[in-house]
Amino acid sequence: MEHKSESTITPPPRNDVSSMFDRIAHRYDLLNRSLSFGQDVLWRKRMKRHLPDRADLKLLDLATGTADQLIFLSSDPRIASGLGMDLAEKMLDIGREKIKKRNLASRFELKTGDAIHIPVDDASCDVVTISFGIRNVLDVEQGLREMFRVLKPGGRALILEFSLPGNAVMRKLYLFYFRHILPRIGGLVSGDAYAYRYLNKTVETFPYGEAFCALMRTAGFENVRANPLTFGIASIYQGDKR
């Protein structure tokens, strides 16, 4: 079944997303944990199950933010090294401190980088990940093509993103929370109400399920599939480069 936006909400502009994330950087991790009831940690750790089954993987994490995805994958022995990229400098600063405190600086590095113009060589990465960031990319199709470009043959893209539950009752509860509760709490704690209104609008207007898988196939990926998480409120998409 194809899942496109069913919302009448107008998608918000994405031109200055990095500035928005810099404004909420000081509360970003706290709000991720509390507003998802800790599920974001479980989802990020679940990415390990979808890594290619071979050693010495070179990882690129796009829209890395405060480096949570890099850190949660760092314990997997298949990951030899990792590079995280983001346009939000204050988020990267927090991520660098987290990496330093965990003694991971010899394996992982954070740099400024845009997902639609990734500043790395062709066919230079074994795995490219992006968690809760693809819907913020200014040109999603170009971002997917860039992910494909930087992957080595046999490499894999893993994309963790919010989706909408298939169950009608669950969907209503989920949308009520996203539209009415999450923006109020997020705005109160972060001091930036717009950022959390932006969140629910992007989730509701972004393609998910088979519609997003189709975008990945168009970018060149094979063996594409969606792996729903927690009643379908999030999904891990994966695609391989032959």
N, C-alpha and C positions, 0 to 999 in steps of 0.2 A: 504494500500500500504506500502511495506517495503522500508525503506530509509537507505541505506548503503552509505559509502563514494563513491562519483563519481569522486573524484579528483585523478590526477596522482601525486600529491604532496606526498612526503614521510613524514609520521608522525614524528615529532621531538622527540628526547629523553626526557623522563620525570624524569630522575634520580636526577636532581639537581634543581627542580622547586622552592623549598622553597628559595634557595639563589637568584634566579632571582627575586622573589617577594620581598625579602628584599631589593634588589637594587632599586626597583621602588616604595617602600612603601611611600616615601615622596610626590609622585605625584599621587599615585594610585586613591584616591577618586576624585581628580580634573579631571583626565583623564577619569574615568568611567562616570562622569556626562557629560563632554563635548563631548567625542567621541560617546556616545550613544544618544546625544541630550536630556538628562534627562530621557530617556526611562527606564534606569536601576532602577531608583527610583520607577517608576510606576509598573514595573515588580515585584520588591521585595515586594511592598505593596500588589500586587495582590495575593501573597501567602496566605494572610489572608482568602481569599475566600475558600481555600482548606483545612483549618485546620479541624480536627475532631470536631464535634459539641457537645462538652462537656467541663466542667470546670476543672480547676486545672491541666492544661497540663504541663508536664515537657518536655522541648524542648532541643534537642541537635543539634547544628549547626556545621557541618563539613566544613573544608576549610573556616573558618569564616573570615579570613583576618582581615580587620579593623572593623569587627563586624556590618557591615551595616544590614545584614539580621536579626540578633538578635534585633537590634534597631528598625527596621521597624515593627517587629512583637510584640515589647514590649507593644505597646498601645492596643493590643487586650486583652480584659478582660479574655479570656480563658487561656492565658499563665500565669502560676503561677511562673515559674522559668526557667532559661535557662543557658546552658553551651555551650560555643564556643570553638572549637579546631582548631589548625592550626600548621604547622611546621615552618612557617615564623615568627620568633620572633619579628622582627621590625614591621611587620604588626600587631601582637598582642599588642605590646606596644602602637601603635596608637589607636587601638580598646579599650584598657583599659582606655585611656584618654577620649575617646568619651563617654564611659559608665559612667565614674566618673562625667563628666560635666553634664550629663543628670540625675544624681542622681538615676542611675539604679544598682549601685554596690550591693545593698542588695538582688537583684533578679537574677543578671546575673554575670557570671564569665567566664574568658577566661583562657584556659590552653593549653600547648603544647600537641599535639596529632596527630596521623597518622590515616587517614581514612581506611587504610587496616589492622590496628591493634588498634582498638578503645579501649582505656583504661577505659572502664566502664563495669559494670556488665551486664549479660544477662537480657533481659526483664526489663530494668530499665527506659526506656524513652517512652513517649507517641507520640512524634513527632521527626523525624530526618529530618533535612533540609540540603541541600548543594546547593549553588548558584554559578554558573559559576566556579565550582571546580571539578565536576566529571570527566571532560575530562582531568584533570591534574593528576588524580590518577594513580599511577604506575600499579596497577592491578584492573581494573574497576570491574570485576566480583567478586573479593574478597572484594572490597569495598562495593558492593551491599549486599553481604552475611553478612558482618559485620553490616551494617545498619539494616538488617533483624534481626540479632541476638540480638541487643541491644533494639529493640522495644518490648514493652509489647504486649500481645494479644489484638487486637483491635487498635493497634497503626498504624501510617501512615508515610510513607516516602514521602517527597516532594523535587523534584529535578528541579531546574531552570537552564536551559542551552541553549546556542545558538543552533539554527537549521538552515535549509536552506529553503527559501520560495518555495512553490509549483509553483507559477506563474513564468513563464520563464523570463519575462521582469524584474520582481522584483528581481529574483535571479541574473540576470546579473548585475543589479545596485548594489545589495548587495555585490556580490563578487568583483566588481571593487573597491568599497569603502574599503572592508576588505583587498584586496591585494595591493592596491596602495596608498590610502589616509591615512587610519588609521595607518599603520606602520610608515609613514613619520612624521605625527603629534605626535604620541605616542613617537617615538624615539627622536624627537626634544625636547619635553617638559620634558620627563623623563630622558633623557640622556642615554637611553638603547634601542637602535634600535632593538636588538635581541628579547627583550621581546614582542614587538608588531608584529614582523614577526612570532614569535612563536604562537601568538594568532590566526592569520588567518590560519596558518597551522593546528593547533589542531581543529579548528572549521570545516574546510573543510574535515578533515580525520576522524571525530568522527561520530559514528552511531547516527541517530536521528529518530524521528517518531516511526513507528512500530518496527524497528530494535532495538531501545533502549528499548522499552516496552518489547520486547522478552527477553532481558537480565534481566530485573526486574522480569519477571515471572520465569525465570530459577533460580533466587536467592530465590524464594519462595513467592514472593508477589502476591496478588490477587487483583481483581478489578483494574487492571492497566490501565491507560489511559494517553494520551498526550493531553495537553491543549495548542494549538498554541496561540502565542501572536504577535501582530503587524505584520500581513501578514505572520506569520510563521518564523520570524527571531529569535525568541526565543520560548521556550516551557516550561511549567510546567508539569512535569511527576509526577504522584502520584500512590502509590501502598499501599495496606493494608496488615497487618499481622493478620491472623485469630486467 
